[in-house]
Amino acid sequence: MTAQRIYDTVADDFKRVNDLIIKRLSSDVPLVEKIAHYIIESGGKRLRPLLVLLSSQAAGYSRDEHLKLAAVIEFLHTATLLHDDVVDTSDMRRGRSTANAKWGNAPSVLVGDFLYARAFEMMVELQSLPIMTILSHATAVIAQGEVMQLTNVKNPDLTEDQYMQVIHNKTAMLFEAASHTGAILANADEGREQALKNYGKHLGLAFQLVDDVLDYRGDAETMGKNVGDDLAEGKTTLPLIHAMAHSSEEDRQLIRKAIRKGGLDDLPQILKIVETSGALEYTMEKAREEAAKALATLKTLAASPHKEALELLTQVAVARVS
């Protein structure tokens, strides 16, 4: 119910953003439209455009350009998903076949490129150099985060600091850009601009940390992917980093071998080690710390339904783990 209250705060704007997204997906090439519509309509929560709507209005914005900015953010996010699934050779996302599983890698990459281009077309229409600066920088950082993650696949020696840098770049950066540009659009003063920028960063980190817990404790029906998918791809996430540091030498070597090998042959043993080492609780505590930091940034904002919704969003971020 808490999550629904957040969306209810901007229900009309949210519908208008969805309508705008569909309108701006138009293309003279049928396959472009087909793939773009498929991925856009695949049941995501639209968290990043939601952040634009809430942040801009929490900072006092009252016009309509936040709708276009929200659509831009969603297009950027969707482009990264299309490219991610190709890089990860994923065949399932949000409980449905990925675009690359249905149409192949080449069309998925090219439609991702189309969505990036369309996002930048719309960004120019906003006629805000500060917003373009933030979003162009964010897309570069996200791409670097993807490369960082790729180069560390099957690397059991990834440190916690390196891991936090990867998830900041790969995930939290677009959350940060969404709330930051929302503040810019509202002409927020420097204090509120910085607060909303930091809010997005810490919220994004909290969400990714919880996702990493869910990879070992969730289920395919609610997650849209299978337990152990990260391990199967050889991704060293915080639960594994902590488990390796707080387990017996035998268990540590088993995890290292599983990361290097990829696949799910050792999943039952790894799940047990991750649970008994306290790694999931440690990761959840880190997520709660990031959510608390996000909440603290909002103190500079005046009371409003949109500020309250941002506060609720920090609770939702960490409430997904039962």
ZAMARGU-4260 file (C-alpha; in steps of 0.2 Angstrom, whole numbers, plus 5000, padded with zeros to 4 digits):
<rodrens>
0) 5000/5000/5000 | 5014/5012/5004 | 5021/5010/4986 | 5004/5014/4979 | 5003/5030/4989
5) 5019/5036/4981 | 5012/5033/4963 | 4995/5041/4968 | 5004/5057/4972 | 5008/5060/4954
10) 4995/5048/4946 | 4990/5061/4932 | 5008/5066/4928 | 5013/5048/4928 | 4999/5043/4915
15) 5004/5058/4904 | 5022/5052/4905 | 5017/5035/4899 | 5007/5043/4885 | 5022/5054/4880
20) 5034/5039/4880 | 5022/5029/4868 | 5020/5044/4857 | 5039/5047/4856 | 5043/5029/4852
25) 5036/5032/4834 | 5048/5026/4820 | 5047/5023/4801 | 5055/5007/4804 | 5042/4994/4811
30) 5055/4983/4820 | 5061/4998/4830 | 5044/5002/4836 | 5040/4984/4840 | 5056/4981/4850
35) 5055/4998/4859 | 5037/4995/4863 | 5040/4978/4870 | 5054/4983/4882 | 5045/4999/4887
40) 5029/4990/4891 | 5037/4975/4900 | 5030/4980/4917 | 5044/4990/4925 | 5040/5002/4940
45) 5046/5017/4931 | 5056/5022/4946 | 5068/5034/4938 | 5054/5044/4929 | 5045/5044/4945
50) 5060/5052/4954 | 5059/5066/4941 | 5041/5070/4944 | 5043/5069/4963 | 5059/5078/4964
55) 5055/5093/4953 | 5038/5096/4962 | 5046/5093/4979 | 5057/5108/4974 | 5042/5118/4969
60) 5040/5115/4950 | 5023/5118/4943 | 5024/5118/4924 | 5024/5103/4911 | 5042/5101/4905
65) 5045/5088/4919 | 5035/5076/4909 | 5047/5077/4895 | 5062/5075/4906 | 5054/5060/4914
70) 5052/5052/4897 | 5070/5056/4893 | 5076/5047/4909 | 5065/5032/4905 | 5072/5031/4887
75) 5090/5031/4894 | 5086/5018/4906 | 5078/5007/4893 | 5092/5008/4881 | 5104/5002/4895
80) 5093/4987/4898 | 5093/4982/4880 | 5112/4983/4880 | 5114/4975/4897 | 5104/4960/4892
85) 5115/4957/4876 | 5131/4959/4887 | 5124/4947/4900 | 5116/4935/4887 | 5101/4936/4898
90) 5085/4928/4891 | 5073/4934/4905 | 5069/4951/4913 | 5054/4955/4923 | 5047/4938/4920
95) 5047/4939/4901 | 5059/4935/4887 | 5072/4948/4884 | 5072/4957/4867 | 5088/4949/4862
100) 5080/4932/4866 | 5065/4936/4855 | 5074/4946/4841 | 5092/4943/4842 | 5107/4953/4848
105) 5110/4965/4833 | 5092/4972/4833 | 5092/4974/4852 | 5109/4984/4852 | 5103/4995/4837
110) 5086/4999/4845 | 5095/5003/4861 | 5105/5015/4851 | 5089/5022/4844 | 5082/5025/4861
115) 5098/5034/4866 | 5096/5045/4851 | 5078/5049/4854 | 5082/5053/4872 | 5095/5066/4867
120) 5083/5073/4854 | 5070/5076/4868 | 5084/5083/4879 | 5088/5096/4867 | 5070/5101/4866
125) 5071/5106/4885 | 5084/5119/4880 | 5093/5117/4897 | 5112/5116/4895 | 5114/5111/4914
130) 5102/5097/4911 | 5111/5091/4896 | 5127/5092/4905 | 5121/5081/4919 | 5113/5068/4908
135) 5127/5067/4895 | 5139/5065/4910 | 5128/5052/4917 | 5127/5041/4901 | 5146/5041/4901
140) 5147/5036/4919 | 5134/5022/4916 | 5144/5015/4901 | 5160/5015/4911 | 5151/5006/4925
145) 5145/4993/4913 | 5163/4990/4907 | 5169/4989/4925 | 5157/4976/4929 | 5161/4967/4912
150) 5180/4967/4916 | 5177/4960/4933 | 5166/4945/4928 | 5173/4929/4936 | 5184/4939/4947
155) 5183/4933/4965 | 5196/4947/4971 | 5184/4962/4968 | 5185/4972/4984 | 5170/4980/4993
160) 5176/4998/4988 | 5177/4992/4970 | 5160/4984/4970 | 5152/5000/4978 | 5160/5010/4963
165) 5153/4998/4950 | 5135/4999/4957 | 5136/5018/4959 | 5141/5020/4941 | 5130/5006/4934
170) 5114/5009/4944 | 5114/5024/4956 | 5120/5036/4943 | 5104/5037/4934 | 5094/5038/4950
175) 5105/5053/4954 | 5103/5061/4937 | 5084/5059/4938 | 5082/5068/4955 | 5096/5081/4951
180) 5089/5086/4934 | 5072/5087/4943 | 5079/5100/4955 | 5088/5109/4940 | 5071/5110/4931
185) 5063/5118/4946 | 5077/5131/4948 | 5080/5125/4965 | 5093/5134/4976 | 5110/5126/4978
190) 5106/5118/4994 | 5090/5109/4988 | 5099/5105/4972 | 5113/5096/4981 | 5101/5088/4993
195) 5090/5080/4979 | 5106/5075/4969 | 5112/5066/4984 | 5095/5058/4988 | 5095/5050/4971
200) 5112/5043/4973 | 5109/5035/4990 | 5092/5029/4985 | 5100/5020/4969 | 5113/5012/4980
205) 5100/5006/4992 | 5090/4998/4978 | 5105/4989/4970 | 5111/4982/4987 | 5093/4975/4990
210) 5093/4968/4972 | 5109/4959/4977 | 5101/4951/4992 | 5086/4946/4982 | 5098/4937/4970
215) 5101/4925/4984 | 5084/4926/4993 | 5071/4931/4981 | 5060/4921/4969 | 5058/4921/4950
220) 5039/4925/4951 | 5042/4942/4961 | 5059/4946/4954 | 5057/4942/4935 | 5073/4932/4936
225) 5080/4917/4945 | 5089/4915/4961 | 5107/4914/4958 | 5107/4923/4941 | 5122/4934/4947
230) 5132/4919/4952 | 5128/4910/4936 | 5135/4925/4927 | 5151/4925/4938 | 5146/4942/4946
235) 5155/4946/4962 | 5142/4955/4972 | 5143/4961/4991 | 5135/4945/4998 | 5149/4935/4991
240) 5162/4947/4995 | 5157/4947/5013 | 5154/4928/5014 | 5172/4925/5007 | 5179/4937/5021
245) 5169/4928/5035 | 5169/4910/5031 | 5180/4895/5033 | 5195/4893/5021 | 5186/4878/5013
250) 5170/4888/5010 | 5180/4903/5004 | 5188/4892/4991 | 5171/4885/4986 | 5164/4903/4982
255) 5180/4908/4973 | 5179/4892/4962 | 5160/4896/4959 | 5163/4914/4954 | 5177/4909/4942
260) 5167/4895/4934 | 5150/4903/4933 | 5135/4892/4932 | 5124/4886/4946 | 5132/4869/4950
265) 5137/4875/4967 | 5122/4886/4971 | 5114/4875/4985 | 5131/4876/4995 | 5134/4894/4991
270) 5116/4899/4997 | 5120/4890/5013 | 5137/4899/5015 | 5130/4916/5011 | 5116/4914/5024
275) 5126/4907/5038 | 5140/4920/5036 | 5128/4934/5039 | 5132/4941/5022 | 5114/4945/5017
280) 5111/4954/5034 | 5127/4964/5031 | 5121/4969/5014 | 5104/4973/5020 | 5112/4984/5034
285) 5122/4993/5020 | 5106/4996/5011 | 5097/5003/5026 | 5112/5014/5029 | 5110/5021/5011
290) 5091/5023/5013 | 5094/5033/5029 | 5106/5044/5020 | 5093/5047/5007 | 5080/5051/5020
295) 5092/5063/5029 | 5095/5074/5013 | 5076/5078/5012 | 5077/5089/5028 | 5081/5104/5017
300) 5064/5103/5008 | 5048/5111/5013 | 5034/5099/5018 | 5023/5093/5003 | 5015/5078/4997
305) 5029/5075/4985 | 5042/5076/4999 | 5032/5064/5009 | 5032/5052/4994 | 5051/5053/4992
310) 5052/5049/5011 | 5040/5034/5008 | 5051/5028/4993 | 5066/5026/5005 | 5056/5014/5015
315) 5050/5005/4999 | 5068/5003/4994 | 5072/4991/5008 | 5055/4983/5011 | 5057/4972/4996
320) 5066/4958/5006 | 5054/4948/5017
</rodrens>
